[in-house]
Every structure is written in structure tokens, then in C-alpha cells.
């Protein structure tokens, strides 16, 4: 009986643990939106063509825009690095 209880407890524990989802950076877009949600969950969405477009989406949310580290195109128009001159 004790063994059955341990097996049920182990099974329930494995089912309640959420699987880790891999964050994907889409190399087709130069800008990503990182947003924070309940329980510390972070989502990265790389589907923006400019910093301004991303900032408009992030406005009022617990989110920030960042350059996509896997994008191989031209420098991003409207990024803070270019605005500040470095």
C-alpha cells in the first residue's frame, strides 16, 4: 500500500511540473519584445520590424524591447545605440 501511495505522489508531482518552453528568436525580424507574466514567466516575441513598433506594443505593459541577437541584417533604425551616437 505504501508503494502505491509513493507511485501516485510521484506521478502527480511529475504532472504538475510545467515543461520548460524554449525561447525562440526569429532571425527574420530585428527586434524582440520581452514581456513578464505571472509567476515569473518570461516570453520573448521576435516579430517586430522596428524599435518604434515594438515600443508601441510594450507601452503600458511589463515589457521591454531589445535587439534580436540572431538577426543578421542591417543595423536597426531607431535603436538607442544609434540615437545616442555610439
PDB file as gemmi writes it, atoms N, CA and C in Angstrom:
CRYST1    1.000    1.000    1.000  90.00  90.00  90.00 P 1                      
ATOM      1  N   UNK A   1       0.822  -1.192   0.000  1.00  0.00           N  
ATOM      2  CA  UNK A   1       0.000   0.000   0.000  1.00  0.00           C  
ATOM      3  C   UNK A   1       0.866   1.256   0.000  1.00  0.00           C  
ATOM      4  N   UNK A   2       1.941   1.206   0.785  1.00  0.00           N  
ATOM      5  CA  UNK A   2       2.837   2.366   0.853  1.00  0.00           C  
ATOM      6  C   UNK A   2       3.480   2.644  -0.507  1.00  0.00           C  
ATOM      7  N   UNK A   3       3.827   1.598  -1.214  1.00  0.00           N  
ATOM      8  CA  UNK A   3       4.444   1.743  -2.530  1.00  0.00           C  
ATOM      9  C   UNK A   3       3.470   2.395  -3.513  1.00  0.00           C  
ATOM     10  N   UNK A   4       2.200   2.032  -3.457  1.00  0.00           N  
ATOM     11  CA  UNK A   4       1.179   2.614  -4.322  1.00  0.00           C  
ATOM     12  C   UNK A   4       1.034   4.103  -4.045  1.00  0.00           C  
ATOM     13  N   UNK A   5       1.047   4.501  -2.776  1.00  0.00           N  
ATOM     14  CA  UNK A   5       0.962   5.912  -2.417  1.00  0.00           C  
ATOM     15  C   UNK A   5       2.156   6.693  -2.966  1.00  0.00           C  
ATOM     16  N   UNK A   6       3.338   6.121  -2.867  1.00  0.00           N  
ATOM     17  CA  UNK A   6       4.530   6.788  -3.389  1.00  0.00           C  
ATOM     18  C   UNK A   6       4.478   6.925  -4.911  1.00  0.00           C  
ATOM     19  N   UNK A   7       3.976   5.914  -5.582  1.00  0.00           N  
ATOM     20  CA  UNK A   7       3.854   5.992  -7.036  1.00  0.00           C  
ATOM     21  C   UNK A   7       2.842   7.059  -7.456  1.00  0.00           C  
ATOM     22  N   UNK A   8       1.734   7.146  -6.752  1.00  0.00           N  
ATOM     23  CA  UNK A   8       0.723   8.168  -7.051  1.00  0.00           C  
ATOM     24  C   UNK A   8       1.286   9.558  -6.785  1.00  0.00           C  
ATOM     25  N   UNK A   9       1.992   9.716  -5.677  1.00  0.00           N  
ATOM     26  CA  UNK A   9       2.601  11.006  -5.359  1.00  0.00           C  
ATOM     27  C   UNK A   9       3.640  11.396  -6.409  1.00  0.00           C  
ATOM     28  N   UNK A  10       4.470  10.459  -6.820  1.00  0.00           N  
ATOM     29  CA  UNK A  10       5.483  10.737  -7.843  1.00  0.00           C  
ATOM     30  C   UNK A  10       4.833  11.098  -9.178  1.00  0.00           C  
ATOM     31  N   UNK A  11       3.788  10.398  -9.548  1.00  0.00           N  
ATOM     32  CA  UNK A  11       3.078  10.692 -10.793  1.00  0.00           C  
ATOM     33  C   UNK A  11       2.431  12.062 -10.769  1.00  0.00           C  
ATOM     34  N   UNK A  12       1.798  12.397  -9.657  1.00  0.00           N  
ATOM     35  CA  UNK A  12       1.163  13.707  -9.537  1.00  0.00           C  
ATOM     36  C   UNK A  12       2.200  14.823  -9.582  1.00  0.00           C  
ATOM     37  N   UNK A  13       3.335  14.606  -8.964  1.00  0.00           N  
ATOM     38  CA  UNK A  13       4.403  15.612  -8.974  1.00  0.00           C  
ATOM     39  C   UNK A  13       4.919  15.834 -10.388  1.00  0.00           C  
ATOM     40  N   UNK A  14       5.095  14.783 -11.134  1.00  0.00           N  
ATOM     41  CA  UNK A  14       5.600  14.919 -12.499  1.00  0.00           C  
ATOM     42  C   UNK A  14       4.585  15.606 -13.402  1.00  0.00           C  
ATOM     43  N   UNK A  15       3.309  15.415 -13.168  1.00  0.00           N  
ATOM     44  CA  UNK A  15       2.283  16.051 -13.990  1.00  0.00           C  
ATOM     45  C   UNK A  15       2.097  17.524 -13.659  1.00  0.00           C  
ATOM     46  N   UNK A  16       2.380  17.934 -12.434  1.00  0.00           N  
ATOM     47  CA  UNK A  16       2.173  19.331 -12.054  1.00  0.00           C  
ATOM     48  C   UNK A  16       3.342  20.220 -12.438  1.00  0.00           C  
ATOM     49  N   UNK A  17       4.494  19.650 -12.682  1.00  0.00           N  
ATOM     50  CA  UNK A  17       5.652  20.443 -13.080  1.00  0.00           C  
ATOM     51  C   UNK A  17       5.477  20.817 -14.543  1.00  0.00           C  
ATOM     52  N   UNK A  18       5.509  22.109 -14.825  1.00  0.00           N  
ATOM     53  CA  UNK A  18       5.330  22.579 -16.196  1.00  0.00           C  
ATOM     54  C   UNK A  18       6.612  22.374 -16.995  1.00  0.00           C  
ATOM     55  N   UNK A  19       6.491  21.902 -18.207  1.00  0.00           N  
ATOM     56  CA  UNK A  19       7.690  21.731 -19.029  1.00  0.00           C  
ATOM     57  C   UNK A  19       8.280  23.085 -19.412  1.00  0.00           C  
ATOM     58  N   UNK A  20       9.591  23.146 -19.512  1.00  0.00           N  
ATOM     59  CA  UNK A  20      10.259  24.383 -19.903  1.00  0.00           C  
ATOM     60  C   UNK A  20      10.086  24.581 -21.401  1.00  0.00           C  
ATOM     61  N   UNK A  21       9.626  25.751 -21.779  1.00  0.00           N  
ATOM     62  CA  UNK A  21       9.465  26.069 -23.195  1.00  0.00           C  
ATOM     63  C   UNK A  21      10.694  26.829 -23.683  1.00  0.00           C  
ATOM     64  N   UNK A  22      11.231  26.416 -24.786  1.00  0.00           N  
ATOM     65  CA  UNK A  22      12.411  27.087 -25.328  1.00  0.00           C  
ATOM     66  C   UNK A  22      12.002  28.430 -25.924  1.00  0.00           C  
ATOM     67  N   UNK A  23      12.780  29.437 -25.626  1.00  0.00           N  
ATOM     68  CA  UNK A  23      12.550  30.747 -26.217  1.00  0.00           C  
ATOM     69  C   UNK A  23      13.171  30.735 -27.607  1.00  0.00           C  
ATOM     70  N   UNK A  24      12.443  31.212 -28.579  1.00  0.00           N  
ATOM     71  CA  UNK A  24      12.950  31.219 -29.938  1.00  0.00           C  
ATOM     72  C   UNK A  24      13.090  32.640 -30.433  1.00  0.00           C  
ATOM     73  N   UNK A  25      14.242  32.919 -30.977  1.00  0.00           N  
ATOM     74  CA  UNK A  25      14.493  34.202 -31.608  1.00  0.00           C  
ATOM     75  C   UNK A  25      14.320  34.002 -33.103  1.00  0.00           C  
ATOM     76  N   UNK A  26      13.334  34.659 -33.687  1.00  0.00           N  
ATOM     77  CA  UNK A  26      13.089  34.528 -35.118  1.00  0.00           C  
ATOM     78  C   UNK A  26      14.119  35.374 -35.863  1.00  0.00           C  
ATOM     79  N   UNK A  27      15.014  34.773 -36.632  1.00  0.00           N  
ATOM     80  CA  UNK A  27      16.062  35.535 -37.299  1.00  0.00           C  
ATOM     81  C   UNK A  27      15.559  36.423 -38.434  1.00  0.00           C  
ATOM     82  N   UNK A  28      14.274  36.344 -38.773  1.00  0.00           N  
ATOM     83  CA  UNK A  28      13.730  37.188 -39.842  1.00  0.00           C  
ATOM     84  C   UNK A  28      13.402  38.597 -39.382  1.00  0.00           C  
ATOM     85  N   UNK A  29      13.340  38.826 -38.069  1.00  0.00           N  
ATOM     86  CA  UNK A  29      12.957  40.135 -37.543  1.00  0.00           C  
ATOM     87  C   UNK A  29      14.062  40.692 -36.647  1.00  0.00           C  
ATOM     88  N   UNK A  30      14.342  41.992 -36.741  1.00  0.00           N  
ATOM     89  CA  UNK A  30      15.461  42.572 -35.997  1.00  0.00           C  
ATOM     90  C   UNK A  30      15.172  42.944 -34.546  1.00  0.00           C  
ATOM     91  N   UNK A  31      13.909  43.004 -34.139  1.00  0.00           N  
ATOM     92  CA  UNK A  31      13.563  43.483 -32.802  1.00  0.00           C  
ATOM     93  C   UNK A  31      12.697  42.461 -32.067  1.00  0.00           C  
ATOM     94  N   UNK A  32      12.984  42.286 -30.776  1.00  0.00           N  
ATOM     95  CA  UNK A  32      12.230  41.358 -29.929  1.00  0.00           C  
ATOM     96  C   UNK A  32      11.561  42.108 -28.786  1.00  0.00           C  
ATOM     97  N   UNK A  33      10.425  41.609 -28.358  1.00  0.00           N  
ATOM     98  CA  UNK A  33       9.710  42.125 -27.201  1.00  0.00           C  
ATOM     99  C   UNK A  33       9.809  41.074 -26.104  1.00  0.00           C  
ATOM    100  N   UNK A  34      10.395  41.466 -24.978  1.00  0.00           N  
ATOM    101  CA  UNK A  34      10.460  40.565 -23.824  1.00  0.00           C  
ATOM    102  C   UNK A  34       9.423  41.040 -22.826  1.00  0.00           C  
ATOM    103  N   UNK A  35       8.510  40.143 -22.449  1.00  0.00           N  
ATOM    104  CA  UNK A  35       7.449  40.523 -21.511  1.00  0.00           C  
ATOM    105  C   UNK A  35       7.420  39.557 -20.338  1.00  0.00           C  
ATOM    106  N   UNK A  36       7.039  40.101 -19.194  1.00  0.00           N  
ATOM    107  CA  UNK A  36       6.967  39.315 -17.964  1.00  0.00           C  
ATOM    108  C   UNK A  36       5.510  39.094 -17.599  1.00  0.00           C  
ATOM    109  N   UNK A  37       5.219  37.882 -17.164  1.00  0.00           N  
ATOM    110  CA  UNK A  37       3.852  37.499 -16.820  1.00  0.00           C  
ATOM    111  C   UNK A  37       3.820  36.928 -15.411  1.00  0.00           C  
ATOM    112  N   UNK A  38       2.676  36.430 -15.009  1.00  0.00           N  
ATOM    113  CA  UNK A  38       2.502  35.900 -13.659  1.00  0.00           C  
ATOM    114  C   UNK A  38       3.472  34.773 -13.368  1.00  0.00           C  
ATOM    115  N   UNK A  39       3.833  34.674 -12.116  1.00  0.00           N  
ATOM    116  CA  UNK A  39       4.716  33.617 -11.610  1.00  0.00           C  
ATOM    117  C   UNK A  39       6.101  33.639 -12.243  1.00  0.00           C  
ATOM    118  N   UNK A  40       6.538  34.815 -12.691  1.00  0.00           N  
ATOM    119  CA  UNK A  40       7.884  34.960 -13.216  1.00  0.00           C  
ATOM    120  C   UNK A  40       8.097  34.446 -14.623  1.00  0.00           C  
ATOM    121  N   UNK A  41       7.043  34.121 -15.327  1.00  0.00           N  
ATOM    122  CA  UNK A  41       7.183  33.617 -16.687  1.00  0.00           C  
ATOM    123  C   UNK A  41       7.578  34.753 -17.626  1.00  0.00           C  
ATOM    124  N   UNK A  42       8.561  34.506 -18.465  1.00  0.00           N  
ATOM    125  CA  UNK A  42       9.034  35.485 -19.430  1.00  0.00           C  
ATOM    126  C   UNK A  42       8.789  34.962 -20.835  1.00  0.00           C  
ATOM    127  N   UNK A  43       8.296  35.837 -21.703  1.00  0.00           N  
ATOM    128  CA  UNK A  43       8.061  35.465 -23.097  1.00  0.00           C  
ATOM    129  C   UNK A  43       8.845  36.427 -23.980  1.00  0.00           C  
ATOM    130  N   UNK A  44       9.530  35.869 -24.966  1.00  0.00           N  
ATOM    131  CA  UNK A  44      10.265  36.682 -25.931  1.00  0.00           C  
ATOM    132  C   UNK A  44       9.612  36.479 -27.289  1.00  0.00           C  
ATOM    133  N   UNK A  45       9.173  37.584 -27.877  1.00  0.00           N  
ATOM    134  CA  UNK A  45       8.479  37.562 -29.176  1.00  0.00           C  
ATOM    135  C   UNK A  45       9.292  38.388 -30.165  1.00  0.00           C  
ATOM    136  N   UNK A  46       9.938  37.742 -31.113  1.00  0.00           N  
ATOM    137  CA  UNK A  46      10.745  38.432 -32.120  1.00  0.00           C  
ATOM    138  C   UNK A  46       9.958  38.515 -33.418  1.00  0.00           C  
ATOM    139  N   UNK A  47       9.050  39.479 -33.488  1.00  0.00           N  
ATOM    140  CA  UNK A  47       8.246  39.638 -34.698  1.00  0.00           C  
ATOM    141  C   UNK A  47       8.035  41.110 -35.036  1.00  0.00           C  
ATOM    142  N   UNK A  48       9.008  41.948 -34.675  1.00  0.00           N  
ATOM    143  CA  UNK A  48       8.881  43.387 -34.896  1.00  0.00           C  
ATOM    144  C   UNK A  48       9.946  43.866 -35.865  1.00  0.00           C  
ATOM    145  N   UNK A  49       9.564  44.798 -36.745  1.00  0.00           N  
ATOM    146  CA  UNK A  49      10.496  45.277 -37.756  1.00  0.00           C  
ATOM    147  C   UNK A  49      11.224  46.551 -37.345  1.00  0.00           C  
ATOM    148  N   UNK A  50      10.774  47.211 -36.261  1.00  0.00           N  
ATOM    149  CA  UNK A  50      11.465  48.411 -35.794  1.00  0.00           C  
ATOM    150  C   UNK A  50      11.306  48.548 -34.281  1.00  0.00           C  
ATOM    151  N   UNK A  51      12.212  49.318 -33.686  1.00  0.00           N  
ATOM    152  CA  UNK A  51      12.123  49.590 -32.245  1.00  0.00           C  
ATOM    153  C   UNK A  51      10.854  50.364 -31.931  1.00  0.00           C  
ATOM    154  N   UNK A  52      10.489  51.297 -32.801  1.00  0.00           N  
ATOM    155  CA  UNK A  52       9.282  52.093 -32.558  1.00  0.00           C  
ATOM    156  C   UNK A  52       8.028  51.225 -32.546  1.00  0.00           C  
ATOM    157  N   UNK A  53       7.948  50.270 -33.456  1.00  0.00           N  
ATOM    158  CA  UNK A  53       6.804  49.356 -33.487  1.00  0.00           C  
ATOM    159  C   UNK A  53       6.748  48.543 -32.202  1.00  0.00           C  
ATOM    160  N   UNK A  54       7.894  48.058 -31.752  1.00  0.00           N  
ATOM    161  CA  UNK A  54       7.955  47.260 -30.528  1.00  0.00           C  
ATOM    162  C   UNK A  54       7.592  48.108 -29.305  1.00  0.00           C  
ATOM    163  N   UNK A  55       8.135  49.331 -29.242  1.00  0.00           N  
ATOM    164  CA  UNK A  55       7.848  50.211 -28.108  1.00  0.00           C  
ATOM    165  C   UNK A  55       6.370  50.561 -28.013  1.00  0.00           C  
ATOM    166  N   UNK A  56       5.723  50.713 -29.157  1.00  0.00           N  
ATOM    167  CA  UNK A  56       4.286  50.995 -29.147  1.00  0.00           C  
ATOM    168  C   UNK A  56       3.514  49.820 -28.541  1.00  0.00           C  
ATOM    169  N   UNK A  57       3.951  48.614 -28.840  1.00  0.00           N  
ATOM    170  CA  UNK A  57       3.307  47.425 -28.275  1.00  0.00           C  
ATOM    171  C   UNK A  57       3.604  47.297 -26.790  1.00  0.00           C  
ATOM    172  N   UNK A  58       4.835  47.616 -26.384  1.00  0.00           N  
ATOM    173  CA  UNK A  58       5.263  47.452 -24.992  1.00  0.00           C  
ATOM    174  C   UNK A  58       4.708  48.532 -24.067  1.00  0.00           C  
ATOM    175  N   UNK A  59       4.218  49.606 -24.621  1.00  0.00           N  
ATOM    176  CA  UNK A  59       3.725  50.718 -23.814  1.00  0.00           C  
ATOM    177  C   UNK A  59       2.625  50.271 -22.858  1.00  0.00           C  
ATOM    178  N   UNK A  60       2.847  50.486 -21.573  1.00  0.00           N  
ATOM    179  CA  UNK A  60       1.867  50.139 -20.557  1.00  0.00           C  
ATOM    180  C   UNK A  60       1.940  48.702 -20.079  1.00  0.00           C  
ATOM    181  N   UNK A  61       2.839  47.916 -20.625  1.00  0.00           N  
ATOM    182  CA  UNK A  61       2.990  46.515 -20.223  1.00  0.00           C  
ATOM    183  C   UNK A  61       4.279  46.328 -19.433  1.00  0.00           C  
ATOM    184  N   UNK A  62       4.392  45.221 -18.746  1.00  0.00           N  
ATOM    185  CA  UNK A  62       5.648  44.852 -18.097  1.00  0.00           C  
ATOM    186  C   UNK A  62       6.516  44.205 -19.170  1.00  0.00           C  
ATOM    187  N   UNK A  63       7.098  45.047 -20.034  1.00  0.00           N  
ATOM    188  CA  UNK A  63       7.834  44.544 -21.186  1.00  0.00           C  
ATOM    189  C   UNK A  63       8.909  45.533 -21.599  1.00  0.00           C  
ATOM    190  N   UNK A  64       9.863  45.031 -22.388  1.00  0.00           N  
ATOM    191  CA  UNK A  64      10.901  45.883 -22.939  1.00  0.00           C  
ATOM    192  C   UNK A  64      11.296  45.358 -24.316  1.00  0.00           C  
ATOM    193  N   UNK A  65      11.838  46.237 -25.129  1.00  0.00           N  
ATOM    194  CA  UNK A  65      12.269  45.870 -26.472  1.00  0.00           C  
ATOM    195  C   UNK A  65      13.778  45.692 -26.480  1.00  0.00           C  
ATOM    196  N   UNK A  66      14.229  44.740 -27.278  1.00  0.00           N  
ATOM    197  CA  UNK A  66      15.660  44.505 -27.397  1.00  0.00           C  
ATOM    198  C   UNK A  66      15.991  44.058 -28.805  1.00  0.00           C  
ATOM    199  N   UNK A  67      17.254  44.267 -29.176  1.00  0.00           N  
ATOM    200  CA  UNK A  67      17.692  43.848 -30.497  1.00  0.00           C  
ATOM    201  C   UNK A  67      17.813  42.331 -30.534  1.00  0.00           C  
ATOM    202  N   UNK A  68      17.394  41.749 -31.634  1.00  0.00           N  
ATOM    203  CA  UNK A  68      17.460  40.302 -31.815  1.00  0.00           C  
ATOM    204  C   UNK A  68      18.919  39.903 -32.036  1.00  0.00           C  
ATOM    205  N   UNK A  69      19.504  39.113 -31.133  1.00  0.00           N  
ATOM    206  CA  UNK A  69      20.914  38.753 -31.280  1.00  0.00           C  
ATOM    207  C   UNK A  69      21.194  37.826 -32.460  1.00  0.00           C  
ATOM    208  N   UNK A  70      20.167  37.240 -33.052  1.00  0.00           N  
ATOM    209  CA  UNK A  70      20.346  36.315 -34.166  1.00  0.00           C  
ATOM    210  C   UNK A  70      20.009  36.921 -35.520  1.00  0.00           C  
ATOM    211  N   UNK A  71      19.637  38.189 -35.534  1.00  0.00           N  
ATOM    212  CA  UNK A  71      19.304  38.853 -36.798  1.00  0.00           C  
ATOM    213  C   UNK A  71      20.586  39.289 -37.479  1.00  0.00           C  
ATOM    214  N   UNK A  72      20.728  38.977 -38.765  1.00  0.00           N  
ATOM    215  CA  UNK A  72      21.970  39.237 -39.485  1.00  0.00           C  
ATOM    216  C   UNK A  72      21.854  40.366 -40.505  1.00  0.00           C  
ATOM    217  N   UNK A  73      20.836  41.197 -40.403  1.00  0.00           N  
ATOM    218  CA  UNK A  73      20.632  42.257 -41.393  1.00  0.00           C  
ATOM    219  C   UNK A  73      21.358  43.540 -41.052  1.00  0.00           C  
ATOM    220  N   UNK A  74      20.850  44.634 -41.582  1.00  0.00           N  
ATOM    221  CA  UNK A  74      21.423  45.959 -41.355  1.00  0.00           C  
ATOM    222  C   UNK A  74      21.154  46.428 -39.934  1.00  0.00           C  
ATOM    223  N   UNK A  75      21.885  47.462 -39.440  1.00  0.00           N  
ATOM    224  CA  UNK A  75      21.605  47.996 -38.095  1.00  0.00           C  
ATOM    225  C   UNK A  75      20.155  48.454 -37.979  1.00  0.00           C  
ATOM    226  N   UNK A  76      19.627  48.368 -36.801  1.00  0.00           N  
ATOM    227  CA  UNK A  76      18.216  48.670 -36.554  1.00  0.00           C  
ATOM    228  C   UNK A  76      17.991  50.169 -36.499  1.00  0.00           C  
ATOM    229  N   UNK A  77      17.020  50.630 -37.264  1.00  0.00           N  
ATOM    230  CA  UNK A  77      16.670  52.047 -37.281  1.00  0.00           C  
ATOM    231  C   UNK A  77      15.913  52.395 -35.997  1.00  0.00           C  
ATOM    232  N   UNK A  78      16.323  53.451 -35.319  1.00  0.00           N  
ATOM    233  CA  UNK A  78      15.647  53.904 -34.114  1.00  0.00           C  
ATOM    234  C   UNK A  78      16.115  53.222 -32.847  1.00  0.00           C  
ATOM    235  N   UNK A  79      17.226  52.475 -32.911  1.00  0.00           N  
ATOM    236  CA  UNK A  79      17.718  51.861 -31.681  1.00  0.00           C  
ATOM    237  C   UNK A  79      18.424  52.908 -30.843  1.00  0.00           C  
ATOM    238  N   UNK A  80      18.512  52.675 -29.570  1.00  0.00           N  
ATOM    239  CA  UNK A  80      19.123  53.641 -28.662  1.00  0.00           C  
ATOM    240  C   UNK A  80      20.602  53.839 -28.956  1.00  0.00           C  
ATOM    241  N   UNK A  81      21.281  52.809 -29.389  1.00  0.00           N  
ATOM    242  CA  UNK A  81      22.700  52.961 -29.711  1.00  0.00           C  
ATOM    243  C   UNK A  81      22.906  53.981 -30.820  1.00  0.00           C  
ATOM    244  N   UNK A  82      22.079  53.941 -31.838  1.00  0.00           N  
ATOM    245  CA  UNK A  82      22.212  54.885 -32.921  1.00  0.00           C  
ATOM    246  C   UNK A  82      21.752  56.276 -32.505  1.00  0.00           C  
ATOM    247  N   UNK A  83      20.706  56.373 -31.695  1.00  0.00           N  
ATOM    248  CA  UNK A  83      20.204  57.675 -31.260  1.00  0.00           C  
ATOM    249  C   UNK A  83      21.248  58.418 -30.425  1.00  0.00           C  
ATOM    250  N   UNK A  84      22.011  57.717 -29.643  1.00  0.00           N  
ATOM    251  CA  UNK A  84      22.994  58.336 -28.768  1.00  0.00           C  
ATOM    252  C   UNK A  84      24.343  58.543 -29.463  1.00  0.00           C  
ATOM    253  N   UNK A  85      24.495  57.975 -30.627  1.00  0.00           N  
ATOM    254  CA  UNK A  85      25.705  58.207 -31.388  1.00  0.00           C  
ATOM    255  C   UNK A  85      26.855  57.258 -31.087  1.00  0.00           C  
ATOM    256  N   UNK A  86      26.570  56.099 -30.482  1.00  0.00           N  
ATOM    257  CA  UNK A  86      27.619  55.109 -30.312  1.00  0.00           C  
ATOM    258  C   UNK A  86      27.142  53.786 -30.701  1.00  0.00           C  
TER     259      UNK A  86                                                      
END                                                                             
